[in-house]
Amino acid sequence: MSWRESNTRTRSNIKAVCEIERTRSNIKAAEMRLVTAMKMKEAARAAEAVAIAEIKDVTRRRRTRKMLQEEIPEKIEETAQEIKSNRRTIEEGLETVNSAKMKAGEEETQWQWSERRRRSSSYKGKYKNRRETVLMDENGLDMMMNGDGTASSVTVLKPATSIGQILSRKVLLADESAMMMNGRVSLGQIL
C-alpha cells in the first residue's frame, strides 16, 4: 500500500469518524429537541386545562349572575304580593276586631241600662208609698222623722219578701261580684 492509499484511507476514516460524531451530535440534539417538544406539549396541555377551567368558571358566573338578575325581580315581586296580601288580611282582622269591640260596647251599654232599669223598677215598689224617711240610729234601730222635724226611734216591721225575691237578689249580687272581680269580659261571653 502506498502512502497515498493509506493517506486516503485515513482521510476517509477521519471523515467517517467525523460523520459518525456529527450524526451522534445531531441525534443528541434531536433527542433534546424531542424532550423539549414533549415538555412544551405537556405545558401546553396544562395551560389549556387551566384556560378551560377558567372559561367554565367565568361562564358559570355569568349564568349565575344572569339567573340572579332574572330571579331577584321575581322574588321582589312575590314578596311585594305577599306583603299586600298580609296587609289586607291584617286590615280585615282589625276591622273585624273593631266591629266586635263596637258591638261589645253597645251590648255592654244596653246591658248596663237594662240593669239600671231593672234595679230601679225593682226598688221603686218599696219606697214608692212611704211618706217618712228611714234613718238608723247607732244601735241599728230604725228612726222615723216625725212631721215636726224630730226623729223618734220606732221598731218598724218591714214588708215580707218572697223567696223568689231573695233568690233573684242573690243571683244579681253573685253576677255583679263576678263581674267586678273578673273586670274583663271576653268576646265569647259577650257574643
VOGU-3710 file (C-alpha; in Angstrom, 3 decimals, decimal comma):
1> mswresntrt> 0,000/0,000/0,000  1,153/3,254/-0,784  1,333/6,254/1,119  -1,427/7,764/-0,836  -3,710/4,975/-0,350  -3,110/4,909/3,323  -3,487/8,622/3,468  -6,727/8,368/1,562  -7,970/5,658/3,875  -7,012/7,658/6,874
11> rsnikavcei> -8,784/10,631/5,473  -11,818/8,598/4,682  -11,710/7,066/8,170  -11,412/10,501/9,671  -14,264/11,666/7,526  -16,303/8,657/8,574  -15,480/9,232/12,228  -16,374/12,892/11,844  -19,587/11,930/10,114  -20,403/9,455/12,877
21> ertrsnikaa> -19,709/12,074/15,526  -21,759/14,635/13,668  -24,582/12,140/13,372  -24,337/11,348/17,081  -24,437/15,022/17,990  -27,372/15,511/15,601  -29,130/12,555/17,257  -28,483/14,031/20,727  -29,734/17,424/19,564  -32,810/15,794/18,033
31> emrlvtamkm> -33,418/13,852/21,269  -33,091/17,081/23,264  -35,484/18,821/20,888  -37,878/15,887/21,226  -37,743/16,048/25,040  -38,197/19,824/24,908  -41,116/19,450/22,494  -42,747/16,837/24,748  -42,326/19,113/27,784  -43,747/22,032/25,838
41> keaaraaeav> -46,654/19,846/24,747  -47,356/18,888/28,402  -47,109/22,532/29,442  -49,487/23,473/26,637  -51,961/20,804/27,786  -51,740/22,075/31,371  -52,224/25,673/30,201  -55,142/24,545/28,062  -56,720/22,756/31,048  -56,293/25,882/33,197
51> aiaeikdvtr> -57,779/28,036/30,445  -60,744/25,663/30,033  -61,339/25,677/33,799  -61,244/29,485/33,845  -63,617/29,661/30,892  -66,032/27,295/32,633  -65,800/29,328/35,842  -66,441/32,612/34,017  -69,310/31,049/32,084  -70,827/29,635/35,268
61> rrrtrkmlqe> -70,521/33,023/36,976  -72,185/34,715/34,034  -75,006/32,180/34,075  -75,381/32,581/37,828  -75,379/36,365/37,534  -77,891/36,178/34,699  -80,109/33,806/36,683  -79,874/36,061/39,738  -80,719/39,087/37,633  -83,803/37,250/36,420
71> eipekieeta> -84,733/35,732/39,797  -84,261/38,808/42,001  -87,043/40,882/40,385  -89,326/37,837/40,511  -88,588/37,332/44,219  -89,128/41,047/44,888  -92,475/40,932/43,121  -93,534/37,781/45,007  -92,553/39,396/48,307  -94,475/42,559/47,428
81> qeiksnrrti> -97,567/40,467/46,625  -97,242/38,604/49,932  -96,912/41,906/51,802  -100,040/43,267/50,107  -101,939/40,073/50,883  -100,799/40,090/54,520  -101,686/43,776/54,838  -105,202/43,086/53,526  -105,582/40,186/55,948  -104,412/42,333/58,866
91> eegletvnsa> -106,749/45,178/57,886  -109,682/42,772/57,626  -108,785/41,307/61,017  -108,571/44,790/62,550  -111,929/45,708/61,045  -113,436/42,524/62,491  -111,911/43,219/65,907  -113,056/46,853/65,859  -116,593/45,914/64,844  -116,643/43,249/67,576
101> kmkageeetq> -115,420/45,846/70,095  -118,112/48,266/68,972  -120,742/45,554/69,201  -119,472/44,539/72,635  -119,507/48,159/73,789  -123,060/48,626/72,545  -124,202/45,405/74,185  -122,467/46,358/77,429  -124,167/49,755/77,378  -127,539/48,130/76,706
111> wqwserrrrs> -126,893/45,612/79,478  -125,971/48,404/81,915  -129,124/50,337/81,028  -131,296/47,262/81,361  -129,661/46,503/84,738  -130,309/50,067/85,910  -133,911/49,921/84,731  -134,422/46,559/86,372  -132,872/47,720/89,636  -134,751/50,984/89,659
121> ssykgkyknr> -138,027/49,247/88,840  -137,488/46,543/91,483  -136,721/49,034/94,259  -139,370/51,612/93,356  -142,109/49,479/94,811  -140,578/49,505/98,266  -140,196/53,235/98,687  -142,995/54,447/96,479  -145,689/54,777/99,163  -143,523/55,658/102,189
131> retvlmdeng> -144,047/59,127/103,487  -141,309/59,350/106,059  -137,630/58,764/105,554  -135,942/55,946/107,391  -132,856/56,681/109,479  -130,768/54,293/111,524  -129,531/55,173/114,974  -126,220/53,932/116,411  -127,880/50,764/117,780  -129,233/49,767/114,382
141> ldmmmngdgt> -132,883/50,671/115,202  -134,943/52,452/112,632  -135,610/56,089/113,350  -138,564/57,844/111,795  -138,807/61,531/111,116  -141,911/62,986/112,586  -143,880/65,725/110,923  -142,433/68,393/113,264  -138,841/67,564/112,265  -137,902/65,425/115,271
151> assvtvlkpa> -136,708/61,858/114,988  -138,121/59,095/117,097  -136,827/55,552/117,412  -139,549/53,110/116,484  -139,398/49,462/115,636  -140,717/49,185/112,146  -141,831/45,984/110,545  -140,503/45,608/107,069  -142,744/44,224/104,360  -142,425/40,494/103,806
161> tsigqilsrk> -140,206/39,414/100,921  -140,881/36,316/98,930  -138,398/33,500/98,350  -138,270/34,404/94,650  -137,199/37,979/95,500  -134,464/36,709/97,833  -133,145/34,278/95,214  -133,179/36,895/92,455  -131,202/39,285/94,721  -128,627/36,571/95,392
171> vlladesamm> -128,263/35,854/91,679  -127,873/39,565/90,897  -125,304/40,014/93,669  -123,368/36,951/92,506  -123,360/38,237/88,908  -122,221/41,704/89,997  -119,458/40,378/92,234  -118,229/38,057/89,476  -118,183/40,954/87,012  -116,311/43,191/89,471
181> mngrvslgqi> -113,735/40,522/90,334  -113,209/39,488/86,757  -113,066/43,036/85,440  -112,815/41,878/81,873  -115,401/40,311/79,672  -114,282/38,062/76,865  -115,679/38,456/73,407  -117,160/34,951/73,642  -119,117/35,901/76,772  -120,491/38,983/75,079
191> l> -121,482/37,190/71,908
//
